[in-house]
Amino acid sequence: MTTTVTKTAKVIAALESGVELTGKQIESRYNVGNARALISSIRMQGYPVFLNKRTNSLGETYSKYRLGTAPRSVVAAGYQALAAG
């Protein structure tokens, strides 16, 4: 019996291993059509994915997604929203 790993699971595994990925990297490495939509669905599953802007030595700015730790205020707001129904 073979198991198939979804694109979402592959991206989550990469982020959990500490890799920072741009939207274009997600689309090309994992054959994803819309990286922003995939990241949004990962966030809806409860993963704290952050988008950080970086500037290289040439002054070019780009953004990378990374998995982080959600601030306590965000976690508290989520629990309050769940409790409110």
C-alpha positions as CSV (number, residue, x, y, z in Angstrom):
1,M,0.0,0.0,0.0
2,T,1.4,3.4,-1.0
3,T,0.6,6.6,0.8
4,T,0.4,9.9,-1.0
5,V,1.7,13.1,0.5
6,T,-0.3,16.2,-0.3
7,K,1.3,19.4,-1.5
8,T,0.1,21.1,1.7
9,A,1.8,18.4,3.8
10,K,5.0,18.8,1.9
11,V,5.0,22.6,2.4
12,I,4.2,22.2,6.1
13,A,7.0,19.7,6.5
14,A,9.4,22.1,4.8
15,L,8.3,25.0,7.0
16,E,8.5,22.8,10.2
17,S,12.1,21.9,9.3
18,G,13.0,25.6,9.4
19,V,13.1,26.4,5.7
20,E,12.0,29.9,4.7
21,L,10.3,29.9,1.3
22,T,9.2,32.6,-1.1
23,G,5.8,32.3,-2.9
24,K,7.6,31.5,-6.2
25,Q,9.7,28.8,-4.5
26,I,6.5,27.2,-3.1
27,E,4.9,27.3,-6.5
28,S,7.8,25.8,-8.4
29,R,9.2,23.3,-5.8
30,Y,5.8,21.8,-4.8
31,N,3.8,22.4,-8.1
32,V,1.3,24.7,-6.4
33,G,-0.8,27.0,-8.5
34,N,-1.4,29.7,-5.9
35,A,1.0,30.0,-3.0
36,R,-1.0,32.6,-1.1
37,A,-4.1,30.4,-1.1
38,L,-2.1,27.4,0.1
39,I,-0.5,29.5,2.9
40,S,-3.9,30.8,3.9
41,S,-5.3,27.2,4.2
42,I,-2.2,26.2,6.3
43,R,-3.0,29.1,8.6
44,M,-6.6,28.0,8.8
45,Q,-5.3,24.7,10.1
46,G,-3.7,26.5,13.0
47,Y,-0.1,26.8,11.8
48,P,1.5,30.2,12.7
49,V,3.0,31.1,9.3
50,F,4.6,34.5,9.0
51,L,5.6,36.5,5.9
52,N,8.8,38.4,6.5
53,K,10.4,41.0,4.2
54,R,14.1,40.7,3.5
55,T,16.5,42.9,1.6
56,N,19.5,41.5,-0.2
57,S,22.9,43.1,-0.6
58,L,21.8,44.8,-3.8
59,G,18.9,46.5,-2.0
60,E,16.2,44.3,-3.6
61,T,13.3,43.4,-1.3
62,Y,11.6,40.0,-1.3
63,S,9.3,38.2,1.1
64,K,9.7,34.8,2.7
65,Y,7.2,32.6,4.5
66,R,8.4,30.9,7.7
67,L,6.8,29.0,10.6
68,G,7.0,30.8,13.9
69,T,5.5,31.0,17.3
70,A,2.2,32.8,17.6
71,P,2.2,35.6,20.2
72,R,0.1,34.9,23.3
73,S,-2.3,37.7,22.4
74,V,-3.1,36.0,19.1
75,V,-3.7,32.6,20.8
76,A,-5.9,34.2,23.4
77,A,-7.9,36.0,20.8
78,G,-8.5,32.8,19.0
79,Y,-9.7,31.0,22.1
80,Q,-12.0,34.0,22.9
81,A,-13.4,33.8,19.4
82,L,-14.0,30.1,19.8
83,A,-15.7,30.6,23.2
84,A,-17.9,33.3,21.8
85,G,-19.3,30.8,19.3
